[in-house]
């Protein structure tokens, strides 16, 4: 197994260039899907390898429930510096599991509280709250989601800007952007090297909804004005787990992108460009990460099977 078990822990560094370049040169839809896929695969691979190293470290602890043969020198030889990294992997993996479980619980709690708060309102697609705080967000649901907006925000927008607002939130619901955002948040918790991808997806998901709203409304400038007004009068959404028109992110960049031409729709950029090379580097890093984790898992399985007495 050798160093292959450690490669998925550091290979997310190969995705850093694409995290920035994808925002600038790829269509937001393509960038969101690409970055989320890379982050999810790399996070899974690094977690698998961390668990494999943890097994070796746990087997060295006195009184552990694992078979005695798993602490044999043959097993420990499969992981370099097993005495240090094996034991260090135990609290590291526990931290990953606890942080991921906490994020999932928090995500579910926010959604449950939001649905309970809207239970007394008519079951329409748009829920208008008589609230003095101006905000709007897309609330996903099992069957269908709802667009939640306050009267304070609607009063500050012109009729055309209101249509842009609703088109933006409906785009979040239609594309299930909350799943992309949750996936990259969990990936960043599993491996801190994936945080740039989480930041990038937070931005590209909003840009994706911006472009869909511009296509629906038929005027990019109207959507830009709606985003600018919403950002000035509101503080974003009530929770970071909910996507919205004034969600966290570089609003001036979103407005500037909408005031320019629409991005070209293409699934894969040209190879001999900066973004093309970055995409291939990220794809290569993801493939090597997957192969390394698979090799480490198979090797560890065979080693542990040979060390386990029948």
BELMOJO-V948387 format. One record per residue. RES is the residue in three letters. PHI is phi in whole degrees, -180 to 180 (NA if undefined). OMEGA is omega in degrees with one decimal (none if undefined). D_CENTER is the distance of its C-alpha to the mean C-alpha in whole Angstrom. Layout:
res;phi;omega;d_center
RES;PHI;OMEGA;D_CENTER
RES;PHI;OMEGA;D_CENTER
This chain:
res;phi;omega;d_center
UNK;NA;172.0;30
UNK;55;-175.9;30
UNK;-77;-177.8;28
UNK;-60;-178.7;25
UNK;-72;-179.5;24
UNK;-95;-175.8;23
UNK;-58;-179.6;21
UNK;-61;179.0;18
UNK;-75;-176.4;17
UNK;-116;-178.8;18
UNK;-64;173.3;17
UNK;-57;176.3;14
UNK;-63;179.8;16
UNK;-70;-179.0;17
UNK;-93;-179.2;14
UNK;-61;-179.6;14
UNK;-60;-176.7;17
UNK;-71;-179.7;15
UNK;-61;-179.7;12
UNK;-87;-175.6;15
UNK;-68;179.8;17
UNK;-64;178.3;15
UNK;-62;-171.8;15
UNK;-93;-168.0;18
UNK;-119;-179.7;20
UNK;-104;173.0;17
UNK;-62;-176.5;17
UNK;-55;178.6;14
UNK;-64;179.0;14
UNK;-64;-178.8;14
UNK;-64;-179.4;12
UNK;-63;-179.1;9
UNK;-66;-178.9;10
UNK;-64;-176.9;11
UNK;-66;178.4;8
UNK;-67;178.4;6
UNK;-63;178.7;9
UNK;-62;-178.6;10
UNK;-64;-178.4;7
UNK;-65;-178.8;8
UNK;-66;-179.2;11
UNK;-66;178.2;12
UNK;-66;178.6;10
UNK;-64;-178.8;13
UNK;-65;-179.5;15
UNK;-67;178.2;15
UNK;-68;177.5;16
UNK;-62;-179.3;18
UNK;-67;176.0;20
UNK;-64;177.5;20
UNK;-68;178.6;21
UNK;-65;177.9;24
UNK;-66;179.8;25
UNK;-64;178.6;25
UNK;-60;179.3;28
UNK;-65;179.4;30
UNK;-69;179.8;30
UNK;-65;-179.2;30
UNK;-63;179.9;33
UNK;-85;-177.8;35
UNK;-78;178.2;35
UNK;-68;177.8;38
UNK;80;179.4;38
UNK;-74;-176.4;35
UNK;-81;-177.6;35
UNK;-77;177.1;34
UNK;-58;-177.9;37
UNK;-62;-178.5;39
UNK;-65;-178.6;39
UNK;-74;176.1;36
UNK;-103;178.5;37
UNK;-65;178.4;39
UNK;-58;179.8;40
UNK;-64;179.2;39
UNK;-72;-178.5;35
UNK;-66;179.3;35
UNK;-69;-179.9;36
UNK;-71;-179.5;33
UNK;-121;178.7;30
UNK;-71;-179.4;32
UNK;54;-173.1;32
UNK;-62;-177.1;32
UNK;-65;-177.9;33
UNK;-89;-174.4;31
UNK;-71;179.6;27
UNK;-63;-179.9;28
UNK;-77;178.0;29
UNK;-68;-179.1;26
UNK;-70;-177.8;24
UNK;-65;177.9;25
UNK;-67;179.8;23
UNK;-65;179.9;20
UNK;-68;177.1;19
UNK;-62;178.8;20
UNK;-65;178.5;18
UNK;-63;-178.3;15
UNK;-64;-178.2;16
UNK;-66;-179.3;17
UNK;-65;179.6;14
UNK;-67;178.1;12
UNK;-63;178.3;15
UNK;-65;179.5;15
UNK;-66;177.9;12
UNK;-64;179.2;12
UNK;-65;179.7;16
UNK;-65;178.5;15
UNK;-61;178.9;13
UNK;-65;-179.7;16
UNK;-65;179.5;18
UNK;-62;-179.8;17
UNK;-66;179.7;17
UNK;-64;179.7;21
UNK;-64;179.8;22
UNK;-65;179.7;21
UNK;-67;177.8;23
UNK;-65;179.6;26
UNK;-67;-178.7;27
UNK;-98;-174.6;27
UNK;-62;-177.5;29
UNK;-81;-179.7;32
UNK;-88;177.0;31
UNK;-58;-176.3;32
UNK;-80;178.7;30
UNK;-91;-178.4;29
UNK;-68;-179.7;26
UNK;-111;177.4;26
UNK;-112;-179.6;27
UNK;-101;-177.7;29
UNK;-101;176.2;29
UNK;-78;-175.4;32
UNK;-121;178.9;30
UNK;-78;178.4;32
UNK;-87;-178.9;28
UNK;-82;176.1;27
UNK;-161;177.0;23
UNK;-154;178.4;21
UNK;-158;177.5;18
UNK;-100;-178.7;17
UNK;-104;-179.0;17
UNK;-73;177.3;16
UNK;-140;-178.8;19
UNK;-66;-179.1;20
UNK;-90;178.4;22
UNK;-151;-179.8;22
UNK;-92;-179.6;20
UNK;-135;173.7;22
UNK;-95;-178.1;22
UNK;-109;-179.3;23
UNK;-144;179.6;25
UNK;-97;178.9;27
UNK;-64;-179.8;31
UNK;-63;178.9;31
UNK;-74;179.8;28
UNK;-61;-179.5;30
UNK;-67;-177.2;33
UNK;-92;-177.6;32
UNK;-112;174.4;31
UNK;-75;-178.6;33
UNK;-54;179.7;33
UNK;-66;178.8;32
UNK;-70;175.1;29
UNK;-65;177.7;28
UNK;-63;177.1;28
UNK;-65;177.9;25
UNK;-59;-178.3;24
UNK;-66;177.8;24
UNK;-65;178.6;23
UNK;-64;-178.1;20
UNK;-68;177.4;19
UNK;-65;176.8;20
UNK;-64;175.8;18
UNK;-59;-177.6;15
UNK;-71;-176.9;16
UNK;-64;-177.8;17
UNK;-91;-179.7;14
UNK;54;-177.1;12
UNK;-64;179.8;10
UNK;-63;178.3;9
UNK;-71;176.9;8
UNK;-63;-178.1;5
UNK;-66;178.9;4
UNK;-67;-179.0;5
UNK;-62;-178.4;4
UNK;-74;175.1;1
UNK;-67;177.3;4
UNK;-66;178.9;6
UNK;-63;179.5;6
UNK;-67;175.8;7
UNK;-72;179.3;10
UNK;-72;-179.8;11
UNK;-146;-177.6;12
UNK;-60;178.6;12
UNK;-66;-179.4;13
UNK;-94;-180.0;9
UNK;-62;176.3;9
UNK;-59;178.2;10
UNK;-71;176.5;7
UNK;-62;178.6;5
UNK;-63;-178.7;8
UNK;-66;-178.9;9
UNK;-68;176.0;6
UNK;-58;179.0;8
UNK;-76;-175.5;11
UNK;-67;176.7;11
UNK;-65;176.4;10
UNK;-67;178.4;13
UNK;-65;177.0;15
UNK;-60;179.1;15
UNK;-66;176.9;16
UNK;-60;-178.1;19
UNK;-67;176.8;20
UNK;-66;178.1;20
UNK;-66;178.3;22
UNK;-64;178.7;24
UNK;-68;-179.5;25
UNK;-72;-177.9;26
UNK;-74;-179.6;28
UNK;89;-179.8;30
UNK;-147;-179.3;30
UNK;-68;-178.7;27
UNK;-66;178.6;29
UNK;-63;178.4;29
UNK;-64;178.5;25
UNK;-62;178.4;25
UNK;-64;179.9;28
UNK;-63;179.1;26
UNK;-65;179.7;23
UNK;-61;179.0;25
UNK;-64;-179.2;27
UNK;-62;179.9;24
UNK;-68;-177.9;23
UNK;-74;-173.0;26
UNK;-97;-176.8;27
UNK;-119;177.4;24
UNK;-113;-179.2;22
UNK;88;-178.8;19
UNK;-98;-179.7;18
UNK;-61;179.8;19
UNK;-140;-177.3;16
UNK;-68;-178.5;12
UNK;-82;-178.5;11
UNK;-106;179.6;13
UNK;-88;-179.3;13
UNK;-158;-176.5;16
UNK;-61;-179.8;18
UNK;-108;-179.5;19
UNK;-67;-179.7;15
UNK;-56;-179.2;14
UNK;146;-179.5;14
UNK;-74;-178.3;17
UNK;-59;179.1;19
UNK;-59;177.6;22
UNK;-68;178.3;20
UNK;-66;179.8;19
UNK;-65;179.7;23
UNK;-63;179.1;24
UNK;-66;179.4;22
UNK;-73;178.1;24
UNK;-78;176.3;27
UNK;-97;-179.7;27
UNK;-71;178.7;27
UNK;-66;-179.6;25
UNK;-68;178.7;22
UNK;-71;179.2;24
UNK;-92;176.7;22
UNK;-149;-175.9;22
UNK;-81;-176.9;20
UNK;-144;-177.1;21
UNK;-75;175.1;22
UNK;-58;-173.8;25
UNK;-65;-172.4;26
UNK;-88;171.9;28
UNK;-134;-178.6;26
UNK;-61;-179.7;23
UNK;-71;177.8;20
UNK;-64;177.9;22
UNK;-65;178.8;22
UNK;-66;177.7;19
UNK;-64;179.3;18
UNK;-66;177.0;20
UNK;-65;178.1;20
UNK;-66;178.4;16
UNK;-65;178.0;17
UNK;-65;177.8;20
UNK;-62;177.7;18
UNK;-67;179.3;16
UNK;-65;178.8;19
UNK;-64;177.6;21
UNK;-62;179.2;18
UNK;-65;-180.0;18
UNK;-68;179.9;22
UNK;-66;179.8;23
UNK;-67;177.1;21
UNK;-65;178.0;23
UNK;-62;-180.0;26
UNK;-65;-179.3;26
UNK;-66;179.7;25
UNK;-66;-179.8;28
UNK;-63;179.4;30
UNK;-65;177.4;29
UNK;-60;-179.7;30
UNK;-66;179.3;34
UNK;-66;180.0;34
UNK;-67;178.4;34
UNK;-66;178.4;36
UNK;-69;-177.8;39
UNK;-87;-179.6;39
UNK;-87;178.6;39
UNK;-70;179.5;42
UNK;-75;none;43
